[in-house]
Amino acid sequence: MSYNTIITEHQGDIMIITINRPDQLNALNGATIEELNKALALADINKAVRCIILTGAGEKAFVAGADIKEFARFSVSEGSMLAARGQKLLFDFVENMSKPVIAAVNGFALGGGLELAMSTHMRVASDNAKMGLPEVTLGVIPGYGGTQRLAQLVGKGKAMEMITSAAMIPAAEALDWGLVNAVVPQADLMNKCLEIAARIAKNSPTAIAAAIRSVNAGFRDGQNGYTTEITEFGNCFGTADFTEGTTAFLEKRKPTFTGL
């Protein structure tokens, strides 16, 4: 499938999706959100894809925010619909995918860009990356899950500080706060993400999907993460991957997982 605002490529069983609007610092607009949804949905059902890396074109920005000119004149109801639709199509969608998504954060990740990175399952940043949620400088708040996911990742106090001050933090500070998993020189960013993705791709897709559901359950109102874990653990015993994994272990060979 061809796209106008993103580029997709495969490196073996790893899919790389690049947001390709470098002249706008890869700002998210409606068309980009729609295309990301389509590409991610196809990747999620593609048995040949084991892990996804999400990044931005160029060296300046992962995503430098939402495209403000699209919603500058919105009404209250239109603003609510914008947030709800964006969360459904992209941010919640990424978080709930059955395959791990790694954000390769190159440069600025601001506003919707940081919210997108936070919706992925793990984040690797270049050493020149800067992150922040500057929405209050525009008279609005983060609307794509930022108030919730940032607090989950760095704690309530630091989330309040970042959101209310609109301050950007450098990659090293983001690492200290637990906002990113690793920081590497920009030239090494994609290789580091590919290294992590390759380790993931060797493992059971069914078990990985079950693990994602279990971890996410612990952060959801009305769900008991421990109960979900018990259920998902039991379900693993009915999969071909479990049979292959345990058989391979007993036979002292490497498993060949099929995701079944």
C-alpha positions as CSV (number, residue, x, y, z in Angstrom):
1,M,0.0,0.0,0.0
2,S,1.3,3.5,-0.9
3,Y,1.0,6.4,1.6
4,N,1.4,10.2,1.3
5,T,2.7,11.0,4.8
6,I,4.5,7.9,6.0
7,I,7.0,5.4,4.6
8,T,6.9,1.7,5.5
9,E,9.8,-0.8,5.0
10,H,10.6,-4.3,6.1
11,Q,13.9,-5.6,7.5
12,G,13.2,-9.3,7.8
13,D,10.4,-9.7,10.4
14,I,10.8,-6.1,11.6
15,M,8.6,-3.3,10.1
16,I,9.9,0.3,10.2
17,I,7.3,3.1,9.9
18,T,8.6,6.6,9.3
19,I,6.4,9.7,9.6
20,N,7.5,11.6,6.5
21,R,6.7,15.3,6.9
22,P,10.2,16.7,7.6
23,D,9.3,20.2,6.3
24,Q,6.7,20.3,9.1
25,L,8.9,18.6,11.6
26,N,6.7,15.5,11.1
27,A,3.7,17.2,12.8
28,L,0.7,15.0,13.1
29,N,-2.3,16.0,11.0
30,G,-5.5,14.1,10.3
31,A,-4.1,12.4,7.2
32,T,-1.0,11.2,9.0
33,I,-3.1,9.7,11.9
34,E,-5.3,7.9,9.3
35,E,-2.3,6.5,7.5
36,L,-0.6,5.4,10.6
37,N,-3.7,3.6,11.7
38,K,-3.9,1.8,8.4
39,A,-0.2,0.8,8.4
40,L,-0.3,-0.3,12.0
41,A,-3.5,-2.3,11.6
42,L,-2.0,-4.2,8.6
43,A,1.2,-4.9,10.5
44,D,-0.7,-6.2,13.5
45,I,-2.4,-8.9,11.5
46,N,0.6,-9.7,9.3
47,K,2.2,-12.9,10.6
48,A,5.5,-12.0,9.0
49,V,5.8,-8.9,11.2
50,R,7.1,-9.6,14.7
51,C,8.0,-6.1,15.9
52,I,7.5,-2.5,14.7
53,I,9.8,0.5,14.9
54,L,8.1,3.9,14.7
55,T,10.3,7.0,13.9
56,G,10.3,10.4,12.1
57,A,12.0,11.5,8.9
58,G,15.2,13.5,9.2
59,E,17.3,14.3,12.3
60,K,15.4,17.2,13.7
61,A,12.2,15.6,15.0
62,F,10.4,12.4,15.8
63,V,7.2,14.4,15.8
64,A,7.2,18.0,16.9
65,G,3.5,18.0,17.8
66,A,0.1,18.2,16.2
67,D,-0.7,20.4,13.2
68,I,-2.1,23.4,15.0
69,K,-3.6,25.0,11.9
70,E,-6.0,22.1,11.6
71,F,-7.8,22.8,14.9
72,A,-7.1,26.5,15.8
73,R,-10.7,27.4,15.1
74,F,-12.4,24.4,16.5
75,S,-15.4,24.6,18.9
76,V,-15.7,22.8,22.2
77,S,-17.5,19.8,20.6
78,E,-15.1,19.7,17.7
79,G,-12.1,19.7,20.2
80,S,-13.6,16.8,22.1
81,M,-14.2,14.9,18.9
82,L,-10.6,15.5,17.8
83,A,-9.2,14.0,21.0
84,A,-11.6,11.1,21.0
85,R,-11.0,10.2,17.4
86,G,-7.2,10.6,17.7
87,Q,-7.0,8.4,20.7
88,K,-9.1,5.7,19.1
89,L,-7.3,5.7,15.7
90,L,-3.8,6.0,16.9
91,F,-2.7,6.4,20.5
92,D,-4.9,3.8,22.2
93,F,-4.6,1.7,19.1
94,V,-0.8,1.6,19.4
95,E,-0.9,0.8,23.1
96,N,-3.3,-2.2,22.5
97,M,-1.5,-3.7,19.6
98,S,-0.5,-7.4,19.9
99,K,3.0,-6.7,18.6
100,P,5.5,-4.5,20.4
101,V,6.0,-1.0,19.0
102,I,9.3,0.7,19.6
103,A,9.6,4.5,19.3
104,A,12.9,5.6,17.8
105,V,12.8,9.2,19.2
106,N,15.1,11.3,17.0
107,G,15.1,15.0,17.9
108,F,12.0,16.8,19.2
109,A,9.1,14.8,20.6
110,L,6.7,17.5,21.6
111,G,2.9,17.5,22.3
112,G,1.3,14.9,20.2
113,G,4.7,13.6,19.3
114,L,5.6,12.8,22.9
115,E,2.1,11.4,23.4
116,L,2.7,9.1,20.4
117,A,6.0,7.9,21.8
118,M,4.4,7.3,25.2
119,S,1.7,5.1,23.6
120,T,4.4,2.8,22.2
121,H,5.6,-0.1,24.3
122,M,9.1,1.2,24.7
123,R,11.2,4.2,23.7
124,V,14.8,4.7,22.6
125,A,16.0,8.3,22.3
126,S,18.9,9.9,20.4
127,D,21.2,12.0,22.6
128,N,19.9,15.2,21.1
129,A,16.3,14.4,21.7
130,K,14.1,16.9,23.6
131,M,10.7,16.0,25.0
132,G,7.8,18.0,26.4
133,L,4.1,18.7,26.5
134,P,3.8,22.5,25.7
135,E,0.0,22.5,25.2
136,V,-0.7,24.9,28.1
137,T,1.2,27.6,26.2
138,L,-1.6,27.4,23.6
139,G,-4.4,27.5,26.2
140,V,-5.2,23.8,25.9
141,I,-4.0,20.5,27.5
142,P,-2.6,17.3,26.1
143,G,-5.5,15.5,24.5
144,Y,-4.1,12.3,23.1
145,G,-3.5,10.6,26.4
146,G,-0.6,12.7,27.6
147,T,-2.0,13.6,31.0
148,Q,-2.5,9.9,31.8
149,R,0.5,8.1,30.2
150,L,3.1,10.6,31.4
151,A,1.9,10.2,35.0
152,Q,2.1,6.4,34.6
153,L,5.6,6.6,33.3
154,V,7.3,9.3,35.5
155,G,4.9,9.7,38.4
156,K,2.3,12.3,39.3
157,G,4.6,15.1,40.5
158,K,7.0,15.1,37.6
159,A,4.1,14.8,35.1
160,M,2.4,17.8,36.8
161,E,5.7,19.7,36.5
162,M,6.2,18.9,32.8
163,I,2.6,19.7,31.8
164,T,2.1,22.9,33.8
165,S,5.5,24.4,33.1
166,A,5.5,23.3,29.4
167,A,9.2,22.7,29.9
168,M,11.2,20.5,27.5
169,I,13.6,18.0,29.0
170,P,16.7,16.6,27.4
171,A,17.2,12.9,26.6
172,A,19.4,12.3,29.6
173,E,16.8,13.6,32.0
174,A,14.1,11.6,30.3
175,L,16.2,8.5,30.9
176,D,16.6,9.4,34.6
177,W,12.9,9.9,34.9
178,G,12.0,6.6,33.2
179,L,10.4,8.2,30.3
180,V,12.7,6.4,27.8
181,N,14.4,3.0,28.0
182,A,17.7,4.0,26.6
183,V,19.6,7.0,25.1
184,V,22.2,6.5,22.3
185,P,24.1,8.7,19.9
186,Q,21.8,9.7,17.0
187,A,23.9,7.8,14.5
188,D,23.3,4.6,16.6
189,L,19.5,5.1,17.2
190,M,18.1,2.8,14.5
191,N,20.7,0.1,15.1
192,K,19.8,0.1,18.8
193,C,16.1,-0.2,18.0
194,L,16.8,-2.9,15.5
195,E,18.8,-4.8,18.1
196,I,16.0,-4.7,20.6
197,A,13.5,-5.6,17.9
198,A,15.6,-8.6,16.8
199,R,15.6,-10.0,20.3
200,I,11.8,-9.6,20.5
201,A,11.3,-11.2,17.1
202,K,12.9,-14.5,18.3
203,N,10.3,-15.0,21.0
204,S,6.7,-16.4,20.9
205,P,4.3,-13.9,19.3
206,T,1.3,-15.4,21.2
207,A,3.2,-15.0,24.5
208,I,4.2,-11.5,23.7
209,A,0.6,-10.5,22.9
210,A,-0.5,-12.1,26.1
211,A,2.2,-10.2,28.0
212,I,1.1,-6.8,26.5
213,R,-2.5,-7.4,27.5
214,S,-1.5,-8.4,31.0
215,V,0.8,-5.4,31.6
216,N,-1.8,-3.0,30.1
217,A,-4.5,-4.4,32.4
218,G,-2.6,-3.2,35.5
219,F,-3.1,0.4,34.3
220,R,-6.8,0.2,33.6
221,D,-9.7,1.1,35.8
222,G,-12.0,-1.8,36.4
223,Q,-9.4,-4.4,35.5
224,N,-7.3,-6.5,37.8
225,G,-3.8,-7.0,36.3
226,Y,-3.2,-10.1,38.4
227,T,-6.4,-11.7,37.3
228,T,-5.6,-10.9,33.7
229,E,-2.2,-12.4,34.1
230,I,-3.6,-15.6,35.5
231,T,-6.0,-15.9,32.6
232,E,-3.4,-15.1,29.9
233,F,-0.9,-17.5,31.5
234,G,-3.5,-20.3,31.3
235,N,-4.4,-19.5,27.8
236,C,-0.7,-19.8,26.7
237,F,-0.9,-23.5,27.5
238,G,-3.4,-24.0,24.7
239,T,-1.1,-22.5,22.0
240,A,1.2,-24.2,19.5
241,D,3.9,-21.8,20.6
242,F,3.8,-23.2,24.1
243,T,4.2,-26.7,22.8
244,E,7.1,-25.7,20.5
245,G,8.8,-23.7,23.2
246,T,8.7,-26.4,25.9
247,T,9.5,-29.1,23.4
248,A,12.5,-27.2,22.1
249,F,13.7,-26.6,25.7
250,L,13.5,-30.3,26.5
251,E,15.2,-31.2,23.3
252,K,17.9,-28.6,23.9
253,R,17.3,-26.7,20.6
254,K,16.2,-23.3,19.6
255,P,12.4,-23.0,19.1
256,T,10.7,-22.0,15.9
257,F,7.6,-20.1,16.8
258,T,4.7,-19.7,14.4
259,G,2.5,-17.3,16.5
260,L,-0.2,-20.0,16.8
